[in-house]
């Protein structure tokens, strides 16, 4: 199962991904770490699509090997989200706008998500979400 945790910078994506990963015991790929390993800090539309490609490559490798993966990154447009092709999309929607104006201008609210998070979740809420994701995986 390929899980996308998306939202504006500073919304809490990494916080949520880190905690969910512990419950799901799956691979976790953080956008900043992946960009750092690629030494690619290009945030142009082309750079963002390249980042979606990288995140997809890592996640697809895990899924191909019968493992689940969580990827947390902004994934700001419908095009990047469609390209990433997640099984589950979690939108962390806790900010009116992020700290980067270029990202705010580019960011498109998703047309469809599986889980819409509008507040910083408690540990109990994260456990409940993890259980829900485990059940979704069992159904596939």
C-alpha positions, 0 to 999 in steps of 0.5 A: 500500500502506497500512502501519500501524506500531503499538505503545505510546508509546516502543516504537520506532515512529517510529524504524522508520518513519523508516528504512523510509520511506527504503528504500520511498521512500513517504509517512510520517505520524507521529502526533505531527506529525499531531496537532500540525498538527490541534492535537488532543491529545485522547487520549480514546477519541473523540480516538483514533478521530479520530486514526485517521480523520486517519491513514487520510485521509492514507494513503488519499490516497496510495494513491488516487494510486498511492503507498504510505504508512507511518503510525506511531501507537499505534492502541491498539484493535482498533476503531481498527485495523479503522477504519484498515484497513491493508494491512500491520500491523507491531506494535512490541512492545518494551515491557511497558508504555508511559509513559502509564497511560491508554494502557496500560489502553486498549491491546489486543494485536492479534489479527493482524499481518503483522510482530511486532517484539519488539526494536529492529531493526538496520539490516540487519533493517530493510533485510530488512523493507523488501525483504519489504514491497516484495515484498508490494506487488509481489504486489498 
